[in-house]
Every structure is written in C-alpha cells, then in structure tokens.
Amino acid sequence: MLLLLSAFLLIYGAMHCYFYWRLRGALPNLGAGRAMVGLFLLLMILAPVLVRLLEREGGAVAATLLAHLGFGWMGFLYLFTVVALMLDALRLLRIRLAGPPKLALPGVATSRWPARVPAPAAVFWLAFLAAVAGCAYGYREALDIRLEQVRIVSDKLPPAEGVVRIVQITDIHLGLIVRERRLERMLAVVAQARPDLLLATGDIVDGQGDGIAPLAEQFRRLKTPLGKFAILGNHEFYVGATASLDFHESAGFTVLRGELSRVTPWLTVAGVDDITGERLGLTPPGQEEELLALLPEETFNILLRHQPRVVPGGLVDLQLSGHIHRGQIFPFNLFTWLAYRVSTGLSVAADGRYLYVGRGTGTWGPPIRFLAPPEVTLIELIPAPAAS
C-alpha cells in the first residue's frame, strides 16, 4: 500500500511540476502570484490523501468539498498533461525538421520559432482550453450510462427454461462524489434491463460505511428473482472489508468470498476476493484455485473476479470482471491494456471461457469519463436449440 501511494504521489507530483513549468512559460510575470499558485498545486497533490483522512475523522463536509475540487482538478490536469506533451512533441519535431537556425542578415528580423511551430505560451493555452473542454464533455459522458447487451448460447441450459437475464454492474465507487442522484440514474438503467439475476463485480464501495449506508436502500428496492451476488474489489479493502461487507449485506447482496452458490439446478455463480485482500492478509492464499476445483461440471458456471486476469483451470463458462474502467479518461486505456492485455467487452480466453470486462458503471476520482462511457451490462443466457 505504501509503495503504491508513494508511486502515485511521485507521478502526480511530476505532473504538477510540468504544469507549473508550462504556466511560467505562458505567464512569466506572475510575481507574487507564484507563491499562491505553488501552494494551490501543493494542496492538489496532497488532496487525495487529505480527503481520505478528513473522511475517516468525520469531516464529511470538508472532505466532500475537497474531493470535488481535488478530483476535478485531477481530471483537468491529466487532460492538460496529455495535450501539452503531444504539442511539445510536435513542437520539438518541427524544430528538428527545420534544421539549425539560419544566419540573421543585418537589419532583417528573424523569428526564434520555425513556421507553424507552437510557441511555449501557445502550448499552455491550447492544452488549457482542450482540458477545460474535455472536462465539460467528460462530465456529461459520465452521466450517460449505456445498457450494453450480450447474448451467450449454451447447451448447459435446459431448452424449456427460456432466456435468463443477468445484469452486471461494476466499479460504481459510491462515496463522496458518487451519491444518491448518480446511483439513482444507474439503478434506473438496471431496472430497465429487467434482470433475473444481479451480479456486482467489485468496487461498488469507495467511501466510509457510515457515509454511504443510506444508499443501500436503493439497491434493496431492486427485485431480482434469482438474487443479487457481489464480490469485494480492491477499493472495498482500501475502505475496510468489514464496513464494505456490512454495506453489501444491507443492500441485499450475498458476497461470495471464495464461495459458490447454485442459483438454479443448471446455473452456478462463484466469486473470489480481489488479490488486494491476499496482499493485506485478509484473504487466504490460493482462494481462487480451491474454488475452481469445486465448480460442478453439469452447470453453467459464472465466475466473478474483479481484475480481468484469467487463472487457468476449473470449469468456468463465463468470467465477469471490471476494474480497468476502459481507462476512464482517454488515452489511459493504453496503460490498462499494457497492464492486463485485455480490452473491455466480450472475448474468449485461452482456456475457452467467455470473458466479459465491463467499462464500469461509475467513476473513480475525477467525476468524468472521456471516450469511455459508463455501462450496465445485460447478459442474456440462451439455451442451445435441442438436437433433432
């Protein structure tokens, strides 16, 4: 945990230093304003940590205000850095292609910058405006929850059973930013899908239990004939496993921790803790391997696993995962692909199982999504036609 936090602060701090350097190039005569800008940037670097400390100490109002400011700034800074670095790369490339500066003739004014190469001040303002526009668009996109539909045909389902409607939600991140109104929008899409079975694949919770407990009632109102099942993601462990379990229980979920549930005679749902639990000593080692060995051969087996990695073995027919948010803000999806070598959506793993990775239903940190719209996933299990 400490190593992860240190790496985050190092990278995030470097992004702030880059912003300050670019700001100085655009506004060289800041004067006394430099100190104010420096203090603001220092506060923003520490904001994610301060938010958690304030929340744990009961400072809900201050934590909420700082969360909106700090995480909103995080989204802006990320977009600014991406655009500014791209413009810097273009600027340096054009300067290099232009070759060495020509000798100036007496009485003839020459420009320091080759034609069509953005000057440092232009880089700052172009990146600034692009980031503002990206945040405005991204805030709207984060509210545009899409219902994605997937159909899977299996001969493990009895033909007489009909279509089974399964809804997956993932990465809602209930906390200081994702609250009643946003959850209401999400669950309206869930209700629209008319699920027989609701499955939550982690990171539903991202705030202290006493602050989000009233939200559990919104889940309880959902009617799902075959039940509601969930697993613990990494953020449930960051918040606290006990508080997270209490919330899920009050929301009407059965949390599967290395366990399986035979929902019908032909459908089994199994779930494992996120690997974070094992790293923190809260989950026994080998939990997933032991669970895979218990899966029955005769049923359609669904595995809930937060991070989209496939552990070979067992009789998994469909694995549901989340965690990567499709990067949440483009082009961070490139980094998630490098880390997991998987894209969001439906694919077939090396061992033949279906793997569906959701883009996430909410947002972590910045309340924006850019080219990674949130989703609720409807999976229709369809019996294979009976052999003639």
C-alpha positions in Angstrom: 0.0 0.0 0.0 2.8 2.4 1.0 4.7 1.7 -2.2 1.6 2.2 -4.3 0.9 5.5 -2.6 4.5 6.7 -3.0 4.5 5.9 -6.7 1.2 7.7 -7.1 2.4 10.9 -5.3 5.7 10.8 -7.3 4.0 10.7 -10.7 1.2 13.1 -9.7 3.7 15.5 -8.3 5.7 15.4 -11.5 2.6 16.3 -13.5 2.1 19.3 -11.3 5.7 20.4 -11.8 5.2 20.1 -15.5 2.0 22.3 -15.3 3.9 24.9 -13.2 6.8 24.9 -15.7 4.4 25.4 -18.6 2.5 28.1 -16.7 5.7 30.0 -16.0 6.4 29.9 -19.8 3.0 31.3 -20.6 2.8 33.9 -17.7 6.4 34.9 -16.9 5.4 37.9 -14.9 3.3 36.2 -12.2 5.3 38.0 -9.4 3.7 37.3 -6.0 1.2 35.0 -7.6 3.8 32.3 -7.9 3.6 31.6 -4.2 -0.2 31.3 -4.4 0.0 29.0 -7.4 2.6 26.9 -5.7 0.5 26.5 -2.5 -2.5 25.6 -4.6 -0.6 22.9 -6.5 0.8 21.5 -3.3 -2.7 21.3 -1.9 -3.9 19.5 -5.0 -1.0 17.0 -4.9 -2.0 16.1 -1.3 -5.8 16.3 -1.9 -6.4 12.6 -2.5 -4.7 11.7 0.8 -6.3 14.6 2.7 -9.7 13.6 1.5 -9.4 10.1 3.0 -8.0 11.5 6.3 -10.8 14.0 6.6 -13.4 11.4 5.8 -12.1 8.9 8.4 -12.0 11.7 11.0 -15.6 12.6 10.4 -15.0 15.8 8.5 -17.6 14.9 5.8 -18.3 18.4 4.6 -14.7 19.4 4.3 -13.9 16.0 2.7 -16.7 16.4 0.1 -15.7 19.9 -0.9 -12.0 18.9 -1.2 -12.9 15.7 -3.1 -14.9 17.7 -5.7 -12.1 20.3 -6.1 -9.2 17.9 -5.9 -10.5 15.1 -8.1 -12.0 17.6 -10.6 -8.5 19.1 -10.8 -7.0 15.7 -11.3 -9.1 15.1 -14.4 -8.2 18.6 -15.8 -4.5 18.1 -15.1 -4.4 14.7 -16.7 -6.0 16.0 -19.9 -3.8 19.1 -19.8 -0.7 17.0 -19.5 -1.6 14.7 -22.3 -2.4 17.5 -24.8 0.6 19.6 -23.7 3.0 16.7 -24.1 1.6 16.0 -27.6 2.1 19.6 -28.6 5.6 19.6 -27.1 6.5 16.5 -29.1 5.1 18.2 -32.2 7.0 21.4 -31.5 10.3 19.6 -30.9 9.8 17.5 -34.1 9.1 20.6 -36.2 12.1 22.4 -34.8 14.3 19.4 -35.5 13.0 19.1 -39.1 13.6 22.8 -39.6 17.3 22.3 -39.0 19.7 24.8 -37.4 18.7 28.4 -37.4 19.8 30.4 -40.4 22.3 33.3 -40.0 20.5 36.6 -39.5 21.1 39.3 -42.0 21.8 42.8 -40.7 18.6 44.7 -40.4 16.4 41.6 -41.0 14.2 40.4 -38.1 14.1 36.6 -37.7 11.7 34.5 -35.6 13.0 32.2 -32.9 10.4 29.6 -33.9 10.1 27.8 -37.2 6.9 28.4 -39.1 3.8 26.6 -37.8 5.5 25.5 -34.6 3.5 26.5 -31.5 5.5 28.6 -29.1 5.6 27.6 -25.4 2.8 30.1 -24.4 0.6 28.7 -27.2 1.2 25.1 -25.9 0.0 26.1 -22.5 -3.2 27.9 -23.6 -4.1 25.3 -26.2 -3.7 22.5 -23.7 -5.6 24.5 -21.1 -8.6 25.1 -23.3 -8.6 21.5 -24.6 -8.5 20.2 -21.0 -11.4 22.5 -20.0 -13.4 21.3 -23.0 -12.5 17.7 -22.2 -13.7 18.0 -18.6 -17.0 19.6 -19.7 -17.6 16.8 -22.2 -16.4 14.1 -19.8 -18.7 15.2 -17.0 -21.6 14.8 -19.4 -20.4 11.4 -20.6 -20.1 10.1 -17.1 -23.8 10.6 -16.7 -24.7 8.9 -20.0 -25.0 5.3 -18.7 -25.4 2.8 -21.6 -27.1 -0.5 -21.5 -24.8 -3.0 -23.3 -26.4 -6.3 -24.4 -24.6 -9.6 -24.8 -26.1 -12.9 -25.8 -24.5 -16.3 -24.9 -25.8 -19.6 -26.1 -25.1 -22.7 -24.0 -26.2 -26.3 -24.2 -26.0 -26.4 -20.3 -29.3 -24.6 -20.1 -32.4 -26.7 -20.5 -34.4 -25.7 -23.6 -37.6 -25.3 -21.6 -36.0 -22.8 -19.3 -36.1 -19.8 -21.7 -33.7 -16.8 -21.7 -32.1 -15.8 -18.4 -31.4 -12.1 -18.0 -28.3 -11.4 -16.0 -27.1 -7.8 -15.2 -23.6 -6.9 -14.3 -22.6 -3.7 -12.5 -19.1 -2.9 -11.6 -16.9 0.0 -10.3 -19.6 2.3 -9.1 -17.4 3.8 -6.4 -20.0 5.0 -4.0 -18.5 7.7 -1.8 -18.1 11.4 -1.5 -18.8 12.1 -5.3 -21.0 9.3 -6.5 -24.1 9.8 -4.4 -27.8 9.4 -4.4 -28.6 11.1 -7.7 -26.0 9.3 -9.7 -26.8 5.9 -8.1 -30.5 6.5 -9.0 -29.6 7.0 -12.6 -27.5 3.8 -12.6 -30.2 1.7 -11.0 -32.9 3.1 -13.4 -30.9 1.5 -16.2 -30.6 -1.7 -14.2 -34.3 -1.8 -13.7 -34.9 -1.1 -17.4 -33.0 -4.3 -18.1 -35.4 -6.4 -16.0 -32.8 -8.7 -14.5 -33.4 -12.2 -13.2 -30.0 -12.0 -11.5 -27.9 -9.1 -10.5 -24.1 -9.5 -10.2 -21.7 -6.9 -8.9 -18.0 -7.4 -9.7 -16.3 -5.1 -7.1 -15.6 -1.5 -6.2 -19.2 -0.8 -5.5 -18.0 0.9 -2.3 -15.4 3.7 -2.2 -16.3 5.6 0.9 -16.7 5.2 4.6 -19.6 2.9 5.6 -21.5 5.5 7.8 -21.5 8.0 4.9 -22.9 5.7 2.3 -25.1 3.4 4.4 -28.4 5.2 3.4 -27.6 4.3 -0.3 -28.1 0.6 0.4 -31.9 1.0 0.4 -31.8 2.0 -3.3 -30.3 -1.5 -4.0 -32.8 -3.2 -1.8 -35.7 -1.9 -3.8 -34.5 -3.8 -6.9 -36.4 -7.0 -7.5 -34.3 -9.9 -8.9 -36.0 -13.3 -8.8 -32.6 -15.2 -8.7 -30.9 -12.9 -6.2 -28.1 -10.4 -6.0 -24.4 -11.5 -5.7 -21.2 -9.5 -5.2 -17.5 -9.7 -4.6 -15.0 -7.4 -2.9 -12.8 -5.3 -5.2 -9.6 -3.6 -4.3 -11.4 -0.4 -3.1 -13.6 -2.4 -0.7 -10.4 -3.5 1.0 -9.0 0.1 1.0 -12.2 1.3 2.7 -12.3 -1.6 5.1 -13.6 -5.1 4.4 -15.9 -5.2 7.4 -17.6 -1.9 6.5 -17.9 -3.0 2.9 -19.4 -6.3 3.9 -21.9 -4.5 6.1 -23.0 -2.3 3.2 -23.4 -5.1 0.8 -25.4 -7.1 3.3 -27.8 -4.2 4.0 -28.1 -3.7 0.2 -29.4 -7.2 -0.2 -26.2 -8.8 -1.8 -24.8 -12.1 -1.0 -21.0 -11.6 -1.0 -19.0 -14.6 -2.4 -15.6 -14.8 -0.8 -14.1 -18.0 -2.4 -17.6 -19.4 -2.4 -20.1 -20.6 -4.9 -23.9 -20.6 -5.0 -26.1 -22.9 -7.0 -28.7 -20.4 -8.1 -30.7 -23.0 -10.1 -30.1 -26.7 -10.9 -28.2 -25.6 -14.0 -26.6 -22.2 -13.0 -23.8 -21.7 -10.5 -22.3 -18.3 -9.5 -18.9 -18.3 -7.9 -16.8 -15.4 -6.6 -13.4 -14.5 -5.2 -11.9 -11.6 -3.3 -9.7 -9.2 -5.2 -5.9 -10.0 -4.9 -5.6 -6.9 -2.7 -7.2 -9.0 0.1 -4.5 -11.5 0.0 -1.8 -8.8 -0.1 -3.3 -7.3 3.0 -3.5 -10.7 4.8 -7.3 -10.6 4.7 -7.9 -13.4 2.2 -6.3 -16.8 2.5 -3.7 -17.7 -0.3 -4.9 -20.0 -3.1 -8.6 -19.0 -2.7 -9.3 -18.9 -6.4 -7.6 -22.2 -7.2 -9.5 -24.0 -4.4 -12.8 -22.5 -5.6 -12.2 -23.5 -9.3 -11.7 -27.1 -8.2 -15.2 -27.1 -6.7 -17.1 -26.0 -9.8 -19.7 -28.6 -10.9 -19.4 -29.9 -14.4 -23.1 -30.1 -15.2 -24.0 -26.4 -14.6 -23.2 -23.2 -16.4 -20.6 -21.6 -14.2 -20.1 -17.9 -13.8 -17.0 -16.6 -12.0 -17.0 -13.1 -10.5 -13.4 -11.8 -10.4 -12.7 -8.1 -10.1 -9.4 -7.8 -12.0 -9.6 -9.1 -15.6 -6.9 -11.8 -15.3 -7.7 -15.4 -16.1 -6.4 -18.2 -13.8 -6.5 -21.4 -15.9 -8.3 -24.4 -14.6 -11.7 -25.2 -13.4 -14.9 -25.3 -15.4 -15.6 -21.6 -15.9 -18.0 -20.9 -18.7 -18.2 -17.1 -18.2 -15.9 -14.8 -16.2 -17.2 -11.3 -15.3 -14.6 -8.6 -14.4 -14.2 -4.9 -14.2 -11.5 -2.8 -12.6 -9.9 -1.2 -15.7 -12.8 1.3 -16.5 -11.5 1.3 -20.1 -9.0 3.8 -18.8 -11.9 6.1 -17.8 -10.2 9.1 -19.4 -8.6 8.5 -22.9 -5.8 7.7 -23.5 -5.3 5.9 -20.1 -6.9 2.8 -21.7 -3.5 2.3 -23.4 -1.9 1.8 -20.0 -4.6 -0.5 -18.8 -4.1 -2.6 -21.9 -0.4 -2.8 -21.3 -1.0 -3.9 -17.7 -3.7 -6.5 -18.4 -3.5 -7.3 -22.2 -7.3 -7.3 -22.4 -9.9 -4.8 -23.7 -13.3 -4.2 -22.3 -16.2 -6.1 -23.8 -16.6 -9.8 -24.6 -13.7 -12.0 -25.6 -12.8 -15.7 -25.4 -9.9 -16.6 -23.1 -7.2 -19.1 -23.9 -9.0 -21.9 -21.9 -12.2 -21.4 -23.8 -14.2 -19.4 -21.3 -16.1 -16.3 -22.2 -14.6 -13.2 -20.5 -16.6 -10.0 -20.2 -14.9 -6.9 -18.9 -17.2 -4.0 -18.0 -16.2 -0.4 -18.5 -17.6 0.4 -15.1 -20.8 2.0 -14.1 -19.5 4.9 -12.0 -16.2 6.9 -11.8 -13.2 6.7 -9.6 -11.6 10.0 -8.6 -12.4 12.6 -11.3 -16.2 12.6 -11.9 -15.6 12.5 -15.7 -15.2 9.9 -18.4 -13.7 10.7 -21.8 -14.2 8.2 -24.6 -15.1 5.5 -22.0 -18.8 5.8 -21.3 -20.2 4.0 -18.3 -22.2 0.9 -18.7 -24.7 -1.5 -17.2 -24.4 -4.9 -18.9 -27.3 -7.2 -19.8 -26.2 -10.7 -20.5 -28.8 -13.0 -21.9 -28.2 -16.7 -21.4 -29.9 -18.6 -24.1 -30.5 -22.4 -24.2 -28.9 -24.0 -27.3 -31.6 -25.5 -29.7 -32.5 -29.1 -28.9 -30.8 -31.6 -31.2 -33.3 -33.0 -33.7 
